[in-house]
Amino acid sequence: MKAGDIVRFHMWEDLVNVDDWFSTPKERIGILIEHNKLMGTAEILYKGEIIKERVQFVEKAGKKDAMRVEKSDELPN
């Protein structure tokens, strides 16, 4: 992942099972601002705010996510 990529992620409060991070669906879409590999964090622009989350909670979005954003207008214009 690099700055400017569209990513899908979940936040700490979205976790259903703390012992299994990967089972929680990543339903939020944002724009990656910074990926700090050393610290294991990602800064994401989401609804006009910059959010800092663990890299394990973030993955690069694909075509299906882009189509979902177009329909819902989730990202700011």
Biopython code that builds the backbone (N, CA, C, O; Angstrom):
import numpy as np
from Bio.PDB.StructureBuilder import StructureBuilder

atoms = [
    (1, "MET", "N", (0.848, -1.179, 0.000)),
    (1, "MET", "CA", (0.000, 0.000, 0.000)),
    (1, "MET", "C", (0.892, 1.239, 0.000)),
    (1, "MET", "O", (1.963, 1.264, 0.607)),
    (2, "LYS", "N", (0.418, 2.254, -0.694)),
    (2, "LYS", "CA", (1.161, 3.510, -0.729)),
    (2, "LYS", "C", (0.181, 4.670, -0.585)),
    (2, "LYS", "O", (-1.023, 4.499, -0.777)),
    (3, "ALA", "N", (0.687, 5.827, -0.255)),
    (3, "ALA", "CA", (-0.153, 7.009, -0.062)),
    (3, "ALA", "C", (-0.987, 7.273, -1.303)),
    (3, "ALA", "O", (-0.480, 7.220, -2.424)),
    (4, "GLY", "N", (-2.267, 7.559, -1.101)),
    (4, "GLY", "CA", (-3.170, 7.837, -2.201)),
    (4, "GLY", "C", (-4.040, 6.646, -2.586)),
    (4, "GLY", "O", (-5.017, 6.805, -3.317)),
    (5, "ASP", "N", (-3.697, 5.461, -2.103)),
    (5, "ASP", "CA", (-4.505, 4.269, -2.402)),
    (5, "ASP", "C", (-5.842, 4.334, -1.671)),
    (5, "ASP", "O", (-5.935, 4.865, -0.564)),
    (6, "ILE", "N", (-6.854, 3.794, -2.297)),
    (6, "ILE", "CA", (-8.144, 3.641, -1.626)),
    (6, "ILE", "C", (-8.078, 2.335, -0.850)),
    (6, "ILE", "O", (-7.723, 1.292, -1.399)),
    (7, "VAL", "N", (-8.422, 2.403, 0.429)),
    (7, "VAL", "CA", (-8.316, 1.241, 1.304)),
    (7, "VAL", "C", (-9.645, 0.965, 1.993)),
    (7, "VAL", "O", (-10.475, 1.858, 2.165)),
    (8, "ARG", "N", (-9.824, -0.282, 2.379)),
    (8, "ARG", "CA", (-10.958, -0.625, 3.230)),
    (8, "ARG", "C", (-10.377, -1.024, 4.577)),
    (8, "ARG", "O", (-9.280, -1.578, 4.647)),
    (9, "PHE", "N", (-11.108, -0.743, 5.639)),
    (9, "PHE", "CA", (-10.565, -0.976, 6.968)),
    (9, "PHE", "C", (-11.700, -1.108, 7.976)),
    (9, "PHE", "O", (-12.857, -0.805, 7.686)),
    (10, "HIS", "N", (-11.336, -1.561, 9.148)),
    (10, "HIS", "CA", (-12.246, -1.494, 10.278)),
    (10, "HIS", "C", (-11.505, -0.829, 11.419)),
    (10, "HIS", "O", (-10.274, -0.798, 11.442)),
    (11, "MET", "N", (-12.250, -0.307, 12.348)),
    (11, "MET", "CA", (-11.662, 0.394, 13.476)),
    (11, "MET", "C", (-11.711, -0.509, 14.704)),
    (11, "MET", "O", (-12.419, -1.517, 14.721)),
    (12, "TRP", "N", (-10.955, -0.136, 15.722)),
    (12, "TRP", "CA", (-10.861, -0.951, 16.929)),
    (12, "TRP", "C", (-12.246, -1.221, 17.515)),
    (12, "TRP", "O", (-12.510, -2.331, 17.978)),
    (13, "GLU", "N", (-13.131, -0.229, 17.503)),
    (13, "GLU", "CA", (-14.469, -0.416, 18.092)),
    (13, "GLU", "C", (-15.356, -1.348, 17.267)),
    (13, "GLU", "O", (-16.396, -1.793, 17.752)),
    (14, "ASP", "N", (-14.961, -1.650, 16.030)),
    (14, "ASP", "CA", (-15.730, -2.565, 15.184)),
    (14, "ASP", "C", (-15.451, -4.031, 15.491)),
    (14, "ASP", "O", (-16.202, -4.906, 15.059)),
    (15, "LEU", "N", (-14.386, -4.306, 16.229)),
    (15, "LEU", "CA", (-13.994, -5.695, 16.485)),
    (15, "LEU", "C", (-15.084, -6.449, 17.231)),
    (15, "LEU", "O", (-15.606, -5.986, 18.245)),
    (16, "VAL", "N", (-15.413, -7.620, 16.703)),
    (16, "VAL", "CA", (-16.395, -8.492, 17.341)),
    (16, "VAL", "C", (-15.678, -9.422, 18.312)),
    (16, "VAL", "O", (-16.108, -9.596, 19.453)),
    (17, "ASN", "N", (-14.581, -10.019, 17.848)),
    (17, "ASN", "CA", (-13.799, -10.943, 18.651)),
    (17, "ASN", "C", (-12.366, -10.409, 18.705)),
    (17, "ASN", "O", (-11.673, -10.400, 17.688)),
    (18, "VAL", "N", (-11.923, -9.973, 19.862)),
    (18, "VAL", "CA", (-10.598, -9.374, 20.007)),
    (18, "VAL", "C", (-9.501, -10.387, 19.688)),
    (18, "VAL", "O", (-8.416, -10.001, 19.253)),
    (19, "ASP", "N", (-9.766, -11.664, 19.897)),
    (19, "ASP", "CA", (-8.761, -12.696, 19.642)),
    (19, "ASP", "C", (-8.621, -13.037, 18.156)),
    (19, "ASP", "O", (-7.641, -13.671, 17.764)),
    (20, "ASP", "N", (-9.584, -12.628, 17.324)),
    (20, "ASP", "CA", (-9.552, -12.947, 15.894)),
    (20, "ASP", "C", (-9.861, -11.690, 15.086)),
    (20, "ASP", "O", (-11.017, -11.431, 14.751)),
    (21, "TRP", "N", (-8.814, -10.901, 14.770)),
    (21, "TRP", "CA", (-8.995, -9.637, 14.057)),
    (21, "TRP", "C", (-9.483, -9.841, 12.635)),
    (21, "TRP", "O", (-10.198, -8.995, 12.098)),
    (22, "PHE", "N", (-9.106, -10.953, 12.021)),
    (22, "PHE", "CA", (-9.390, -11.156, 10.605)),
    (22, "PHE", "C", (-10.841, -11.526, 10.324)),
    (22, "PHE", "O", (-11.285, -11.453, 9.178)),
    (23, "SER", "N", (-11.586, -11.921, 11.354)),
    (23, "SER", "CA", (-12.991, -12.276, 11.135)),
    (23, "SER", "C", (-13.892, -11.050, 11.040)),
    (23, "SER", "O", (-15.011, -11.152, 10.537)),
    (24, "THR", "N", (-13.434, -9.906, 11.506)),
    (24, "THR", "CA", (-14.226, -8.679, 11.448)),
    (24, "THR", "C", (-14.216, -8.127, 10.023)),
    (24, "THR", "O", (-13.145, -7.907, 9.458)),
    (25, "PRO", "N", (-15.391, -7.899, 9.436)),
    (25, "PRO", "CA", (-15.427, -7.368, 8.063)),
    (25, "PRO", "C", (-14.911, -5.928, 8.005)),
    (25, "PRO", "O", (-15.160, -5.125, 8.904)),
    (26, "LYS", "N", (-14.200, -5.627, 6.945)),
    (26, "LYS", "CA", (-13.659, -4.273, 6.735)),
    (26, "LYS", "C", (-14.641, -3.535, 5.837)),
    (26, "LYS", "O", (-14.579, -3.650, 4.613)),
    (27, "GLU", "N", (-15.540, -2.783, 6.441)),
    (27, "GLU", "CA", (-16.620, -2.154, 5.689)),
    (27, "GLU", "C", (-16.432, -0.662, 5.460)),
    (27, "GLU", "O", (-17.207, -0.058, 4.718)),
    (28, "ARG", "N", (-15.442, -0.061, 6.067)),
    (28, "ARG", "CA", (-15.207, 1.375, 5.880)),
    (28, "ARG", "C", (-14.225, 1.582, 4.734)),
    (28, "ARG", "O", (-13.303, 0.788, 4.547)),
    (29, "ILE", "N", (-14.426, 2.652, 3.969)),
    (29, "ILE", "CA", (-13.574, 2.969, 2.817)),
    (29, "ILE", "C", (-12.965, 4.351, 3.043)),
    (29, "ILE", "O", (-13.663, 5.291, 3.424)),
    (30, "GLY", "N", (-11.660, 4.465, 2.806)),
    (30, "GLY", "CA", (-10.977, 5.739, 2.972)),
    (30, "GLY", "C", (-9.781, 5.830, 2.039)),
    (30, "GLY", "O", (-9.547, 4.941, 1.221)),
    (31, "ILE", "N", (-9.025, 6.919, 2.171)),
    (31, "ILE", "CA", (-7.832, 7.147, 1.354)),
    (31, "ILE", "C", (-6.619, 7.092, 2.272)),
    (31, "ILE", "O", (-6.562, 7.779, 3.292)),
    (32, "LEU", "N", (-5.653, 6.265, 1.894)),
    (32, "LEU", "CA", (-4.447, 6.109, 2.691)),
    (32, "LEU", "C", (-3.589, 7.363, 2.587)),
    (32, "LEU", "O", (-3.226, 7.779, 1.486)),
    (33, "ILE", "N", (-3.269, 7.958, 3.710)),
    (33, "ILE", "CA", (-2.410, 9.138, 3.757)),
    (33, "ILE", "C", (-0.963, 8.726, 3.982)),
    (33, "ILE", "O", (-0.063, 9.209, 3.296)),
    (34, "GLU", "N", (-0.737, 7.831, 4.946)),
    (34, "GLU", "CA", (0.617, 7.388, 5.254)),
    (34, "GLU", "C", (0.590, 5.958, 5.783)),
    (34, "GLU", "O", (-0.271, 5.596, 6.585)),
    (35, "HIS", "N", (1.546, 5.151, 5.322)),
    (35, "HIS", "CA", (1.712, 3.783, 5.808)),
    (35, "HIS", "C", (3.078, 3.708, 6.466)),
    (35, "HIS", "O", (4.100, 3.689, 5.781)),
    (36, "ASN", "N", (3.099, 3.664, 7.793)),
    (36, "ASN", "CA", (4.347, 3.608, 8.539)),
    (36, "ASN", "C", (4.651, 2.143, 8.854)),
    (36, "ASN", "O", (4.088, 1.575, 9.790)),
    (37, "LYS", "N", (5.529, 1.547, 8.082)),
    (37, "LYS", "CA", (5.844, 0.132, 8.236)),
    (37, "LYS", "C", (6.568, -0.150, 9.548)),
    (37, "LYS", "O", (6.350, -1.194, 10.162)),
    (38, "LEU", "N", (7.410, 0.752, 9.976)),
    (38, "LEU", "CA", (8.168, 0.549, 11.207)),
    (38, "LEU", "C", (7.247, 0.504, 12.421)),
    (38, "LEU", "O", (7.395, -0.367, 13.279)),
    (39, "MET", "N", (6.302, 1.430, 12.502)),
    (39, "MET", "CA", (5.381, 1.491, 13.638)),
    (39, "MET", "C", (4.164, 0.585, 13.454)),
    (39, "MET", "O", (3.454, 0.305, 14.420)),
    (40, "GLY", "N", (3.917, 0.126, 12.233)),
    (40, "GLY", "CA", (2.771, -0.742, 11.977)),
    (40, "GLY", "C", (1.448, 0.001, 12.032)),
    (40, "GLY", "O", (0.436, -0.542, 12.475)),
    (41, "THR", "N", (1.463, 1.269, 11.569)),
    (41, "THR", "CA", (0.248, 2.077, 11.586)),
    (41, "THR", "C", (-0.054, 2.631, 10.196)),
    (41, "THR", "O", (0.819, 2.722, 9.332)),
    (42, "ALA", "N", (-1.298, 2.988, 10.016)),
    (42, "ALA", "CA", (-1.734, 3.606, 8.765)),
    (42, "ALA", "C", (-2.595, 4.815, 9.109)),
    (42, "ALA", "O", (-3.468, 4.737, 9.972)),
    (43, "GLU", "N", (-2.348, 5.924, 8.437)),
    (43, "GLU", "CA", (-3.184, 7.113, 8.587)),
    (43, "GLU", "C", (-4.115, 7.160, 7.391)),
    (43, "GLU", "O", (-3.679, 7.091, 6.242)),
    (44, "ILE", "N", (-5.423, 7.281, 7.682)),
    (44, "ILE", "CA", (-6.452, 7.184, 6.656)),
    (44, "ILE", "C", (-7.359, 8.405, 6.731)),
    (44, "ILE", "O", (-7.788, 8.807, 7.813)),
    (45, "LEU", "N", (-7.647, 8.994, 5.565)),
    (45, "LEU", "CA", (-8.626, 10.065, 5.480)),
    (45, "LEU", "C", (-9.996, 9.412, 5.350)),
    (45, "LEU", "O", (-10.275, 8.720, 4.371)),
    (46, "TYR", "N", (-10.853, 9.642, 6.358)),
    (46, "TYR", "CA", (-12.182, 9.023, 6.385)),
    (46, "TYR", "C", (-13.184, 10.056, 6.862)),
    (46, "TYR", "O", (-13.105, 10.532, 7.994)),
    (47, "LYS", "N", (-14.126, 10.402, 5.998)),
    (47, "LYS", "CA", (-15.178, 11.385, 6.296)),
    (47, "LYS", "C", (-14.606, 12.701, 6.819)),
    (47, "LYS", "O", (-15.112, 13.272, 7.785)),
    (48, "GLY", "N", (-13.547, 13.172, 6.167)),
    (48, "GLY", "CA", (-12.971, 14.467, 6.498)),
    (48, "GLY", "C", (-12.043, 14.467, 7.697)),
    (48, "GLY", "O", (-11.533, 15.525, 8.065)),
    (49, "GLU", "N", (-11.806, 13.332, 8.314)),
    (49, "GLU", "CA", (-10.911, 13.238, 9.463)),
    (49, "GLU", "C", (-9.782, 12.274, 9.145)),
    (49, "GLU", "O", (-9.958, 11.338, 8.366)),
    (50, "ILE", "N", (-8.619, 12.504, 9.752)),
    (50, "ILE", "CA", (-7.507, 11.579, 9.600)),
    (50, "ILE", "C", (-7.518, 10.635, 10.797)),
    (50, "ILE", "O", (-7.450, 11.056, 11.952)),
    (51, "ILE", "N", (-7.607, 9.339, 10.478)),
    (51, "ILE", "CA", (-7.698, 8.308, 11.502)),
    (51, "ILE", "C", (-6.421, 7.480, 11.459)),
    (51, "ILE", "O", (-5.924, 7.152, 10.382)),
    (52, "LYS", "N", (-5.896, 7.146, 12.623)),
    (52, "LYS", "CA", (-4.696, 6.314, 12.705)),
    (52, "LYS", "C", (-5.115, 4.940, 13.212)),
    (52, "LYS", "O", (-5.670, 4.816, 14.304)),
    (53, "GLU", "N", (-4.846, 3.908, 12.414)),
    (53, "GLU", "CA", (-5.221, 2.535, 12.770)),
    (53, "GLU", "C", (-4.037, 1.592, 12.578)),
    (53, "GLU", "O", (-3.058, 1.933, 11.915)),
    (54, "ARG", "N", (-4.139, 0.419, 13.158)),
    (54, "ARG", "CA", (-3.127, -0.615, 12.972)),
    (54, "ARG", "C", (-3.167, -1.095, 11.525)),
    (54, "ARG", "O", (-4.235, -1.134, 10.913)),
    (55, "VAL", "N", (-2.024, -1.457, 10.983)),
    (55, "VAL", "CA", (-1.946, -1.923, 9.598)),
    (55, "VAL", "C", (-2.736, -3.222, 9.416)),
    (55, "VAL", "O", (-3.242, -3.486, 8.325)),
    (56, "GLN", "N", (-2.847, -4.024, 10.459)),
    (56, "GLN", "CA", (-3.589, -5.284, 10.369)),
    (56, "GLN", "C", (-5.070, -5.053, 10.090)),
    (56, "GLN", "O", (-5.756, -5.958, 9.613)),
    (57, "PHE", "N", (-5.568, -3.863, 10.378)),
    (57, "PHE", "CA", (-6.980, -3.540, 10.172)),
    (57, "PHE", "C", (-7.248, -2.969, 8.788)),
    (57, "PHE", "O", (-8.400, -2.701, 8.447)),
    (58, "VAL", "N", (-6.197, -2.775, 7.977)),
    (58, "VAL", "CA", (-6.312, -2.058, 6.707)),
    (58, "VAL", "C", (-5.870, -2.958, 5.552)),
    (58, "VAL", "O", (-4.904, -3.712, 5.673)),
    (59, "GLU", "N", (-6.597, -2.867, 4.419)),
    (59, "GLU", "CA", (-6.159, -3.542, 3.201)),
    (59, "GLU", "C", (-6.571, -2.707, 2.000)),
    (59, "GLU", "O", (-7.535, -1.944, 2.048)),
    (60, "LYS", "N", (-5.819, -2.871, 0.928)),
    (60, "LYS", "CA", (-6.092, -2.114, -0.293)),
    (60, "LYS", "C", (-7.443, -2.523, -0.862)),
    (60, "LYS", "O", (-7.756, -3.710, -0.953)),
    (61, "ALA", "N", (-8.230, -1.543, -1.239)),
    (61, "ALA", "CA", (-9.562, -1.808, -1.786)),
    (61, "ALA", "C", (-9.455, -2.207, -3.251)),
    (61, "ALA", "O", (-8.487, -1.867, -3.931)),
    (62, "GLY", "N", (-10.462, -2.932, -3.725)),
    (62, "GLY", "CA", (-10.494, -3.389, -5.105)),
    (62, "GLY", "C", (-11.629, -2.760, -5.887)),
    (62, "GLY", "O", (-12.227, -1.778, -5.446)),
    (63, "LYS", "N", (-11.928, -3.326, -7.048)),
    (63, "LYS", "CA", (-12.962, -2.782, -7.929)),
    (63, "LYS", "C", (-14.350, -2.831, -7.296)),
    (63, "LYS", "O", (-15.132, -1.893, -7.453)),
    (64, "LYS", "N", (-14.662, -3.906, -6.587)),
    (64, "LYS", "CA", (-15.981, -4.021, -5.964)),
    (64, "LYS", "C", (-16.188, -2.931, -4.913)),
    (64, "LYS", "O", (-17.293, -2.409, -4.760)),
    (65, "ASP", "N", (-15.123, -2.591, -4.191)),
    (65, "ASP", "CA", (-15.223, -1.526, -3.192)),
    (65, "ASP", "C", (-15.448, -0.175, -3.856)),
    (65, "ASP", "O", (-16.216, 0.642, -3.347)),
    (66, "ALA", "N", (-14.787, 0.072, -4.986)),
    (66, "ALA", "CA", (-14.961, 1.335, -5.702)),
    (66, "ALA", "C", (-16.394, 1.478, -6.195)),
    (66, "ALA", "O", (-16.960, 2.570, -6.150)),
    (67, "MET", "N", (-16.979, 0.392, -6.660)),
    (67, "MET", "CA", (-18.369, 0.429, -7.123)),
    (67, "MET", "C", (-19.309, 0.706, -5.946)),
    (67, "MET", "O", (-20.298, 1.425, -6.090)),
    (68, "ARG", "N", (-18.993, 0.130, -4.784)),
    (68, "ARG", "CA", (-19.810, 0.354, -3.596)),
    (68, "ARG", "C", (-19.756, 1.821, -3.158)),
    (68, "ARG", "O", (-20.762, 2.380, -2.721)),
    (69, "VAL", "N", (-18.575, 2.439, -3.276)),
    (69, "VAL", "CA", (-18.416, 3.846, -2.902)),
    (69, "VAL", "C", (-19.201, 4.743, -3.857)),
    (69, "VAL", "O", (-19.837, 5.702, -3.420)),
    (70, "GLU", "N", (-19.163, 4.446, -5.145)),
    (70, "GLU", "CA", (-19.896, 5.254, -6.127)),
    (70, "GLU", "C", (-21.395, 5.246, -5.828)),
    (70, "GLU", "O", (-22.061, 6.272, -5.964)),
    (71, "LYS", "N", (-21.909, 4.122, -5.434)),
    (71, "LYS", "CA", (-23.342, 4.013, -5.145)),
    (71, "LYS", "C", (-23.721, 4.747, -3.864)),
    (71, "LYS", "O", (-24.786, 5.361, -3.786)),
    (72, "SER", "N", (-22.844, 4.683, -2.855)),
    (72, "SER", "CA", (-23.197, 5.253, -1.557)),
    (72, "SER", "C", (-22.661, 6.654, -1.342)),
    (72, "SER", "O", (-23.050, 7.326, -0.387)),
    (73, "ASP", "N", (-21.760, 7.112, -2.230)),
    (73, "ASP", "CA", (-21.123, 8.434, -2.076)),
    (73, "ASP", "C", (-20.482, 8.561, -0.713)),
    (73, "ASP", "O", (-20.626, 9.588, -0.051)),
    (74, "GLU", "N", (-19.758, 7.502, -0.273)),
    (74, "GLU", "CA", (-19.135, 7.488, 1.026)),
    (74, "GLU", "C", (-17.944, 8.442, 1.125)),
    (74, "GLU", "O", (-17.744, 9.090, 2.152)),
    (75, "LEU", "N", (-17.152, 8.522, 0.045)),
    (75, "LEU", "CA", (-15.996, 9.418, 0.050)),
    (75, "LEU", "C", (-16.425, 10.836, -0.289)),
    (75, "LEU", "O", (-17.317, 11.025, -1.116)),
    (76, "PRO", "N", (-15.810, 11.837, 0.331)),
    (76, "PRO", "CA", (-16.139, 13.222, -0.010)),
    (76, "PRO", "C", (-15.667, 13.561, -1.401)),
    (76, "PRO", "O", (-14.645, 13.041, -1.849)),
    (77, "ASN", "N", (-16.404, 14.444, -2.114)),
    (77, "ASN", "CA", (-16.027, 14.858, -3.475)),
    (77, "ASN", "C", (-14.983, 15.914, -3.447)),
    (77, "ASN", "O", (-14.547, 16.380, -4.500)),
]
sb = StructureBuilder()
sb.init_structure("model")
sb.init_model(0)
sb.init_chain("A")
sb.init_seg("    ")
for serial, (resi, resn, name, xyz) in enumerate(atoms, 1):
    if name == "N":
        sb.init_residue(resn, " ", resi, " ")
    sb.init_atom(name, np.array(xyz, "f"), 0.0, 1.0, " ", f" {name:<3s}", serial, name[0])
structure = sb.get_structure()
